[in-house]
Amino acid sequence: MSDSKVGVLGASGLVGGCLLARLAELECHAIAFSREKRLVTQGGTVEWRVLTAPQIKSPNITDPISQWICVAPIWVLPDYFAFIEACGARRLVALSSTSRFTKIGSDDWAESDIAAKLVEGEIRVQAWAESRGIEWVILRPTMIYGLGRDKNISEMASFIRRFGFFSLLGAAQGLRQPIHAEDVAIACVAALQAKAAANCAYNISGGETVPYREMVARVFAVLDRPARLVNAPLWAFRVAVTMLRCLPRYRHWSVVIAVRMNRDLVFDHSDAVRDLGFKPRAFVLTAKDLPK
């Protein structure tokens, strides 16, 4: 891909940073678009460009970009359709989430709304791309973690550091497949290149399936703390979550998180293995995957 040029939306996020690093490894010229001026470069292969609202609505393009990866929320992508098309897009890789399946119909309205937006975003991306003759690929990762910047494992670690324990509902044996952000980025680049991936959607999950209880225990182990796992009744979770949501860090927490501790959230990624050469790592946490 050394002679290729890739447009990137959402490059300032966790997966976006890993994506830019991956493209730099491949000596690919990445053009990262942001609404704010940035002076960041990465290995001399990343070019940051400011993208204003007028440019998005009325693009005036002199520099074609045929390949695109969007790791911003898929529901914001329709705002950029005109811009991407004007750039001469021929293939678009967009990041969705398996939450479109696991959170649909959730008792928590915010989760249910996210799931609905993911579903609608996928439908709109497919319809738009196919109407323009643009190849599309949608990737749906499971629980993303890594580099201390995620809202899953990193928040567990922050809670454990602060309070010294972690509460579980019941046996908490629901299965999980955490996927590292770097593996998501690798899959994005592979999807951009794989011919067989054109106009397909893939679930991508981590390389190891672990019970929720074990997942939390591994966070304790990396923090070098004894695993203080406290079983609590549902009413206690309701009280605790109500109090925690007063703190900005935990504002998005919901009691349904506890309920899901006993549900399997497992997705087969064999299609991605076949078409993308997908090889996710096992869930082996290191200190660099947790916040400082």
C-alpha positions in Angstrom: 0.0 0.0 0.0 3.0 2.3 -0.1 1.7 4.2 -3.2 -1.9 4.4 -1.8 -3.7 7.3 -0.2 -6.3 6.7 2.4 -8.8 9.2 3.8 -9.6 8.7 7.5 -12.5 10.0 9.5 -12.4 9.6 13.3 -8.6 9.4 13.4 -8.4 11.1 16.8 -10.1 8.3 18.7 -8.7 5.1 20.1 -9.1 2.9 17.0 -8.2 5.9 14.8 -4.8 6.3 16.5 -4.1 2.6 16.0 -5.2 2.9 12.4 -2.8 5.7 11.7 0.0 3.7 13.2 -0.9 0.7 11.1 -1.0 2.7 7.9 2.4 4.3 8.8 3.8 0.7 9.2 2.7 0.0 5.7 4.1 3.3 4.5 0.7 4.4 3.3 -0.1 8.1 3.0 -3.0 8.7 5.4 -5.0 11.9 5.2 -6.8 12.4 8.5 -9.6 14.8 8.6 -10.5 16.8 11.7 -12.8 19.8 12.4 -10.0 21.2 14.6 -6.5 22.3 13.5 -3.9 19.6 14.5 -0.1 19.6 14.2 0.2 15.9 14.8 2.2 13.8 12.4 3.0 10.1 12.6 6.1 8.7 10.9 5.9 11.3 8.2 3.0 9.4 6.5 0.1 11.2 8.2 -1.3 14.4 6.9 -3.9 16.2 9.0 -6.5 18.4 7.3 -9.1 20.7 8.8 -12.6 20.0 7.5 -15.1 22.8 8.0 -18.9 22.6 7.8 -19.0 24.5 4.5 -16.5 22.1 3.0 -18.5 19.1 4.0 -21.7 20.5 2.5 -20.2 22.1 -0.6 -17.0 20.2 -1.3 -14.5 21.6 -3.8 -12.0 18.8 -4.4 -8.8 18.9 -6.4 -7.0 16.0 -4.7 -8.8 12.7 -5.3 -8.9 10.1 -2.5 -10.4 6.8 -3.6 -10.0 4.8 -0.4 -11.7 5.7 2.9 -11.9 4.3 6.4 -14.4 5.7 8.9 -13.8 4.8 12.5 -16.0 7.6 13.8 -19.5 6.5 14.9 -21.2 5.1 11.8 -24.3 7.2 12.3 -22.3 10.4 11.6 -21.0 9.1 8.3 -24.0 10.3 6.3 -23.0 13.9 7.0 -19.9 13.2 5.0 -21.4 11.4 2.0 -21.2 14.4 -0.4 -17.6 15.1 0.6 -16.4 11.5 0.3 -18.2 11.1 -3.1 -16.6 14.4 -4.3 -13.2 13.0 -3.4 -13.7 10.2 -5.8 -14.3 7.4 -3.3 -14.2 3.8 -4.7 -14.2 1.8 -1.5 -15.3 2.7 2.0 -14.7 0.8 5.2 -17.0 1.8 8.1 -16.9 0.7 11.7 -20.1 -0.3 13.4 -20.5 -2.5 16.5 -22.0 -5.8 17.6 -23.9 -3.6 20.1 -26.5 -3.3 17.2 -27.5 -6.8 18.2 -26.8 -6.9 22.0 -28.3 -3.6 23.0 -31.4 -3.5 20.7 -34.5 -3.4 22.9 -32.4 -2.7 26.0 -34.3 -1.5 29.1 -31.9 1.5 29.1 -33.1 4.0 26.6 -29.6 5.4 25.8 -28.4 1.9 24.9 -31.4 1.1 22.9 -31.0 4.4 21.0 -27.3 3.6 20.2 -28.3 0.2 18.8 -31.0 1.9 16.7 -28.5 4.4 15.4 -26.0 1.7 14.5 -28.7 -0.2 12.5 -29.8 2.9 10.7 -26.2 4.0 10.0 -25.4 0.6 8.4 -28.6 0.8 6.3 -27.8 4.3 5.1 -24.2 3.5 4.3 -25.1 0.5 2.2 -27.9 2.2 0.4 -25.8 5.3 -0.4 -22.7 3.4 -1.5 -24.6 1.0 -3.7 -26.4 3.9 -5.4 -23.1 5.5 -6.2 -21.2 2.3 -7.3 -18.9 2.6 -4.3 -17.7 -0.6 -2.6 -18.5 -0.8 1.1 -17.3 -2.9 4.0 -18.8 -2.8 7.5 -16.9 -4.1 10.5 -18.7 -4.8 13.8 -16.2 -5.3 16.6 -17.1 -6.7 20.0 -15.9 -5.0 23.2 -12.9 -2.9 22.3 -10.1 -2.3 24.7 -6.5 -1.2 24.7 -4.0 1.6 25.4 -5.9 2.8 28.4 -8.3 4.8 26.3 -11.3 2.5 26.0 -14.6 2.8 27.9 -14.7 -0.9 28.9 -11.6 -2.5 30.4 -10.0 0.9 31.2 -13.1 2.0 33.2 -13.0 -1.3 35.1 -9.4 -0.6 36.0 -10.1 3.0 37.1 -13.0 1.8 39.3 -10.8 -0.9 40.9 -7.9 1.5 41.5 -10.4 3.9 43.2 -12.5 1.5 45.3 -10.4 -1.6 45.5 -13.1 -4.0 44.6 -15.6 -4.8 41.7 -19.2 -5.9 42.1 -20.7 -8.8 40.2 -24.3 -9.9 39.8 -24.7 -13.6 40.4 -22.2 -16.0 38.9 -21.2 -13.5 36.2 -20.3 -16.3 33.8 -21.6 -14.5 30.7 -19.0 -15.0 27.9 -17.1 -12.1 26.4 -14.6 -11.7 23.5 -12.7 -8.5 24.1 -10.9 -7.3 21.0 -7.8 -5.1 21.1 -8.1 -1.7 19.3 -4.9 -2.6 17.3 -6.6 -5.7 15.9 -9.6 -3.6 14.9 -7.3 -1.3 13.0 -5.6 -4.2 11.3 -8.9 -5.5 10.2 -9.9 -2.1 8.8 -6.8 -2.0 6.6 -7.3 -5.6 5.5 -10.9 -4.8 4.6 -9.7 -1.9 2.4 -7.6 -4.3 0.4 -9.5 -7.6 0.3 -11.4 -8.1 -3.0 -13.7 -10.7 -1.4 -14.8 -8.2 1.2 -16.6 -5.8 -1.2 -20.2 -5.1 -0.1 -20.0 -7.3 2.9 -20.4 -6.9 6.7 -18.3 -8.8 9.2 -18.5 -9.4 13.0 -15.0 -9.2 14.4 -14.4 -10.6 17.9 -11.3 -11.1 20.1 -9.2 -14.3 19.9 -10.3 -15.6 23.3 -13.7 -16.2 24.9 -13.7 -15.6 28.6 -16.4 -15.4 31.3 -17.1 -12.0 32.6 -15.8 -12.9 36.1 -12.5 -14.0 34.6 -12.2 -10.9 32.5 -12.5 -8.7 35.6 -10.1 -11.0 37.5 -7.4 -10.4 34.8 -7.7 -6.6 35.3 -7.0 -7.1 39.0 -4.0 -9.3 38.1 -2.4 -6.6 35.8 -3.0 -4.0 38.5 -1.2 -6.4 40.9 -4.1 -6.4 43.3 -6.0 -9.3 44.9 -9.2 -10.0 43.1 -11.8 -8.6 45.4 -15.0 -9.7 43.5 -18.1 -8.8 45.5 -21.4 -10.4 44.7 -24.2 -8.0 45.1 -28.0 -8.2 44.6 -29.7 -6.3 41.8 -31.2 -3.7 44.1 -27.7 -2.8 45.4 -26.5 -2.3 41.8 -29.4 0.1 41.2 -28.5 2.2 44.2 -24.7 2.1 43.4 -25.3 3.1 39.7 -27.6 5.9 40.7 -24.8 7.3 42.9 -22.0 6.7 40.5 -23.8 8.4 37.6 -23.3 11.7 39.6 -19.6 11.4 38.6 -18.8 12.3 35.0 -16.7 9.2 34.4 -19.6 6.9 35.2 -22.4 9.0 33.8 -23.2 6.4 31.0 -23.2 3.4 33.4 -26.5 1.5 33.7 -27.9 -1.3 35.8 -28.4 -3.3 32.6 -24.6 -3.7 32.5 -24.9 -5.9 35.6 -27.8 -7.9 34.1 -25.7 -8.6 31.0 -22.9 -10.1 33.2 -24.7 -13.4 33.0 -25.5 -13.3 29.2 -23.2 -14.7 26.5 -22.2 -12.0 24.0 -20.3 -14.2 21.6 -19.9 -13.7 17.8 -18.3 -15.9 15.2 -15.6 -14.2 13.1 -14.8 -17.1 10.8 -16.0 -15.0 7.7 -13.4 -12.4 8.6 -10.8 -15.0 9.0 -11.6 -16.3 5.5 -11.9 -13.0 3.7 -9.6 -10.7 5.7 -7.0 -13.0 7.1 -8.3 -11.9 10.5 -6.1 -13.2 13.4 -7.1 -11.5 16.7 -4.9 -11.9 19.8 -6.0 -13.6 22.9 -7.2 -11.5 25.8 -3.7 -11.0 27.4 -3.8 -7.7 29.3 -0.6 -5.7 29.8 0.1 -2.5 31.8 0.0 -0.4 28.6 -3.6 -1.4 28.1 -4.7 0.3 31.3 -4.9 4.0 32.1 -2.0 5.5 33.9 
